[in-house]
Amino acid sequence: MSTLPPPATRQTPEDSLEKRVYEIVESFSKHLPIMNDRNRLGFSLYKYVMGEGDHPAILVKSTKVKIEGISAEELALKLAAEIEKLKK
């Protein structure tokens, strides 16, 4: 039995809004050690930036990410500040 190769994927452009939101979340990787948690939070923050999601203070709790070395409130404040910089 053989396995088919994976489908081809296109990389997100470096200057896209989605990529920049995911980079913000990735910058907190020492506080968010699980990659899947970072991806889930990045998706939720992208939806927030697009006007469809909750504020970062709510998202940090509702996405149930594992946080190390910082409180959830501090992380939410830092994420909100970075998102505000991004919107400008």
Z-matrix of the N, CA and C atoms (Angstrom, degrees):
N
C 1 1.436
C 2 1.524 1 108.01
N 3 1.315 2 116.38 1 136.31
C 4 1.460 3 119.42 2 -179.50
C 5 1.521 4 110.27 3 -115.18
N 6 1.294 5 114.57 4 160.96
C 7 1.454 6 121.19 5 -179.45
C 8 1.516 7 108.71 6 -110.08
N 9 1.302 8 116.30 7 136.39
C 10 1.449 9 121.05 8 177.90
C 11 1.522 10 109.88 9 -75.15
N 12 1.317 11 117.98 10 151.07
C 13 1.467 12 119.69 11 177.47
C 14 1.531 13 109.52 12 -68.40
N 15 1.315 14 116.88 13 155.06
C 16 1.463 15 119.49 14 179.88
C 17 1.528 16 110.42 15 -66.91
N 18 1.317 17 117.49 16 156.09
C 19 1.460 18 119.22 17 178.97
C 20 1.523 19 110.67 18 -67.50
N 21 1.308 20 114.46 19 150.73
C 22 1.469 21 119.55 20 178.42
C 23 1.526 22 108.74 21 -70.47
N 24 1.304 23 116.27 22 140.27
C 25 1.468 24 120.82 23 178.45
C 26 1.513 25 109.15 24 -123.92
N 27 1.313 26 114.42 25 148.90
C 28 1.463 27 119.87 26 176.45
C 29 1.524 28 108.39 27 -98.24
N 30 1.303 29 116.25 28 138.73
C 31 1.457 30 120.89 29 176.54
C 32 1.526 31 109.03 30 -76.64
N 33 1.321 32 115.62 31 145.99
C 34 1.456 33 121.16 32 176.57
C 35 1.523 34 108.56 33 -71.00
N 36 1.336 35 118.14 34 135.41
C 37 1.471 36 119.74 35 177.87
C 38 1.529 37 111.76 36 -57.18
N 39 1.315 38 116.12 37 142.83
C 40 1.467 39 121.77 38 -176.64
C 41 1.525 40 113.42 39 -59.62
N 42 1.328 41 118.10 40 -30.63
C 43 1.457 42 120.69 41 -175.73
C 44 1.527 43 112.86 42 -95.59
N 45 1.329 44 118.26 43 8.92
C 46 1.461 45 120.15 44 -178.84
C 47 1.527 46 110.62 45 -75.98
N 48 1.300 47 115.07 46 153.66
C 49 1.467 48 121.44 47 179.81
C 50 1.525 49 110.66 48 -63.05
N 51 1.313 50 116.15 49 -41.52
C 52 1.466 51 120.85 50 -179.88
C 53 1.525 52 111.38 51 -59.44
N 54 1.316 53 116.79 52 -45.51
C 55 1.466 54 121.24 53 -179.57
C 56 1.525 55 111.00 54 -62.71
N 57 1.332 56 116.30 55 -41.05
C 58 1.458 57 119.79 56 -179.52
C 59 1.530 58 112.08 57 -66.82
N 60 1.335 59 117.54 58 -36.05
C 61 1.465 60 120.53 59 177.74
C 62 1.524 61 109.92 60 -66.30
N 63 1.335 62 116.56 61 -44.19
C 64 1.464 63 119.79 62 179.12
C 65 1.535 64 111.06 63 -64.82
N 66 1.328 65 117.72 64 -33.64
C 67 1.470 66 120.87 65 177.15
C 68 1.522 67 111.37 66 -67.21
N 69 1.327 68 116.78 67 -34.95
C 70 1.468 69 119.97 68 176.54
C 71 1.521 70 109.49 69 -61.20
N 72 1.325 71 116.49 70 -47.66
C 73 1.457 72 120.51 71 -179.97
C 74 1.526 73 110.18 72 -64.69
N 75 1.315 74 117.63 73 -40.22
C 76 1.470 75 121.42 74 -179.85
C 77 1.530 76 110.84 75 -64.31
N 78 1.326 77 118.19 76 -27.97
C 79 1.464 78 120.52 77 178.85
C 80 1.533 79 111.94 78 -66.97
N 81 1.316 80 117.61 79 -16.18
C 82 1.461 81 122.23 80 177.10
C 83 1.527 82 111.12 81 -100.96
N 84 1.312 83 117.89 82 25.80
C 85 1.467 84 121.60 83 -174.81
C 86 1.532 85 112.81 84 -62.94
N 87 1.334 86 118.26 85 -27.60
C 88 1.470 87 118.07 86 178.39
C 89 1.524 88 111.08 87 -72.18
N 90 1.330 89 118.17 88 -22.63
C 91 1.457 90 122.09 89 177.00
C 92 1.532 91 111.89 90 -94.49
N 93 1.331 92 116.21 91 -19.77
C 94 1.460 93 122.15 92 178.90
C 95 1.529 94 107.56 93 -121.26
N 96 1.328 95 118.00 94 85.20
C 97 1.464 96 120.75 95 -170.17
C 98 1.529 97 115.26 96 -72.59
N 99 1.315 98 118.60 97 -19.50
C 100 1.459 99 120.82 98 -175.70
C 101 1.531 100 109.71 99 -96.01
N 102 1.323 101 115.46 100 122.67
C 103 1.459 102 120.66 101 -175.39
C 104 1.538 103 111.78 102 -60.20
N 105 1.306 104 117.67 103 -41.31
C 106 1.455 105 119.88 104 -179.48
C 107 1.529 106 111.48 105 -63.71
N 108 1.326 107 117.24 106 -34.14
C 109 1.465 108 120.86 107 175.64
C 110 1.526 109 110.47 108 -63.84
N 111 1.329 110 116.47 109 -41.93
C 112 1.467 111 120.24 110 178.66
C 113 1.528 112 110.43 111 -63.85
N 114 1.326 113 116.94 112 -41.70
C 115 1.468 114 119.85 113 178.93
C 116 1.526 115 111.23 114 -63.98
N 117 1.327 116 116.99 115 -42.99
C 118 1.462 117 121.16 116 -179.89
C 119 1.526 118 110.49 117 -64.61
N 120 1.319 119 117.15 118 -43.12
C 121 1.461 120 120.52 119 178.71
C 122 1.525 121 110.83 120 -67.57
N 123 1.328 122 117.29 121 -39.11
C 124 1.459 123 120.93 122 177.66
C 125 1.516 124 111.94 123 -61.09
N 126 1.326 125 116.70 124 -43.66
C 127 1.465 126 120.45 125 177.98
C 128 1.526 127 110.64 126 -62.35
N 129 1.318 128 116.20 127 -44.05
C 130 1.467 129 120.23 128 -179.12
C 131 1.532 130 111.15 129 -65.25
N 132 1.319 131 117.10 130 -39.37
C 133 1.471 132 120.18 131 177.59
C 134 1.519 133 111.55 132 -68.06
N 135 1.314 134 116.54 133 -36.42
C 136 1.472 135 119.73 134 176.75
C 137 1.524 136 109.80 135 -62.60
N 138 1.326 137 117.59 136 -42.45
C 139 1.464 138 120.70 137 177.38
C 140 1.535 139 110.02 138 -62.36
N 141 1.341 140 117.39 139 -37.45
C 142 1.462 141 121.30 140 177.85
C 143 1.527 142 110.69 141 -63.53
N 144 1.320 143 116.53 142 -44.50
C 145 1.463 144 120.96 143 -179.57
C 146 1.534 145 110.05 144 -63.54
N 147 1.320 146 116.36 145 -34.82
C 148 1.464 147 120.89 146 179.42
C 149 1.531 148 112.34 147 -79.24
N 150 1.339 149 117.55 148 -2.22
C 151 1.453 150 121.56 149 176.58
C 152 1.515 151 114.64 150 90.71
N 153 1.327 152 117.77 151 13.91
C 154 1.461 153 120.77 152 -176.43
C 155 1.530 154 114.00 153 -112.62
N 156 1.305 155 118.83 154 -7.24
C 157 1.458 156 120.47 155 -173.03
C 158 1.511 157 113.56 156 -119.15
N 159 1.321 158 114.28 157 -175.48
C 160 1.455 159 122.08 158 -179.90
C 161 1.523 160 111.17 159 -86.81
N 162 1.312 161 115.17 160 165.37
C 163 1.467 162 123.06 161 177.35
C 164 1.536 163 108.76 162 -64.90
N 165 1.344 164 117.71 163 150.93
C 166 1.468 165 120.26 164 179.95
C 167 1.528 166 114.58 165 -53.74
N 168 1.318 167 118.38 166 -31.66
C 169 1.473 168 120.22 167 178.68
C 170 1.525 169 110.66 168 -62.23
N 171 1.299 170 117.58 169 -34.60
C 172 1.465 171 121.97 170 178.43
C 173 1.527 172 110.08 171 -80.97
N 174 1.331 173 116.25 172 -39.81
C 175 1.467 174 120.76 173 -176.53
C 176 1.522 175 113.11 174 -63.31
N 177 1.312 176 117.18 175 -38.05
C 178 1.466 177 120.08 176 -179.08
C 179 1.524 178 110.25 177 -60.30
N 180 1.319 179 116.32 178 -35.87
C 181 1.469 180 119.91 179 179.49
C 182 1.532 181 111.63 180 -82.58
N 183 1.331 182 117.28 181 -41.56
C 184 1.465 183 119.58 182 -174.03
C 185 1.527 184 113.41 183 -74.93
N 186 1.330 185 118.50 184 -25.48
C 187 1.465 186 120.06 185 178.10
C 188 1.520 187 112.34 186 -80.97
N 189 1.331 188 116.46 187 -10.96
C 190 1.471 189 122.82 188 175.98
C 191 1.535 190 112.67 189 54.91
N 192 1.324 191 115.48 190 47.30
C 193 1.465 192 120.63 191 178.83
C 194 1.524 193 110.10 192 -80.68
N 195 1.323 194 115.83 193 151.39
C 196 1.466 195 121.32 194 175.99
C 197 1.519 196 107.56 195 -84.24
N 198 1.318 197 116.34 196 122.86
C 199 1.465 198 122.12 197 -176.47
C 200 1.517 199 108.57 198 -115.73
N 201 1.342 200 115.78 199 134.15
C 202 1.462 201 121.52 200 178.78
C 203 1.514 202 110.55 201 -127.18
N 204 1.328 203 116.86 202 136.83
C 205 1.456 204 122.34 203 171.70
C 206 1.516 205 115.74 204 78.74
N 207 1.316 206 118.35 205 4.80
C 208 1.456 207 122.17 206 -178.97
C 209 1.531 208 106.69 207 -156.95
N 210 1.315 209 116.49 208 151.47
C 211 1.465 210 118.33 209 178.33
C 212 1.528 211 109.96 210 -80.63
N 213 1.302 212 116.51 211 160.06
C 214 1.467 213 121.57 212 179.56
C 215 1.532 214 110.31 213 -62.57
N 216 1.317 215 116.86 214 -37.27
C 217 1.463 216 120.76 215 -179.96
C 218 1.522 217 111.19 216 -65.80
N 219 1.339 218 117.15 217 -42.75
C 220 1.464 219 120.98 218 178.42
C 221 1.523 220 110.81 219 -63.56
N 222 1.324 221 116.22 220 -43.47
C 223 1.463 222 120.63 221 178.77
C 224 1.519 223 110.46 222 -61.44
N 225 1.313 224 117.34 223 -43.15
C 226 1.462 225 121.22 224 179.43
C 227 1.525 226 111.13 225 -62.52
N 228 1.332 227 116.89 226 -41.45
C 229 1.471 228 120.20 227 178.47
C 230 1.529 229 111.43 228 -64.39
N 231 1.329 230 116.50 229 -42.47
C 232 1.467 231 119.97 230 179.70
C 233 1.524 232 111.22 231 -66.77
N 234 1.327 233 117.08 232 -40.66
C 235 1.462 234 120.28 233 177.35
C 236 1.528 235 111.19 234 -63.65
N 237 1.324 236 116.70 235 -43.18
C 238 1.460 237 120.94 236 179.39
C 239 1.527 238 110.69 237 -61.97
N 240 1.333 239 117.22 238 -40.89
C 241 1.463 240 120.55 239 178.81
C 242 1.525 241 111.09 240 -64.15
N 243 1.326 242 117.04 241 -42.02
C 244 1.469 243 120.46 242 179.18
C 245 1.528 244 111.34 243 -66.55
N 246 1.316 245 116.94 244 -37.75
C 247 1.466 246 120.72 245 179.01
C 248 1.521 247 109.90 246 -66.98
N 249 1.330 248 117.24 247 -38.81
C 250 1.469 249 120.53 248 177.85
C 251 1.530 250 110.71 249 -63.46
N 252 1.343 251 117.54 250 -39.38
C 253 1.463 252 120.54 251 175.79
C 254 1.517 253 110.44 252 -61.54
N 255 1.312 254 115.87 253 -38.62
C 256 1.460 255 122.00 254 -178.51
C 257 1.524 256 111.13 255 -66.87
N 258 1.312 257 117.50 256 -37.29
C 259 1.460 258 121.48 257 -178.62
C 260 1.519 259 112.25 258 -69.03
N 261 1.320 260 117.32 259 -24.25
C 262 1.475 261 120.77 260 -177.68
C 263 1.468 262 111.87 261 -80.93
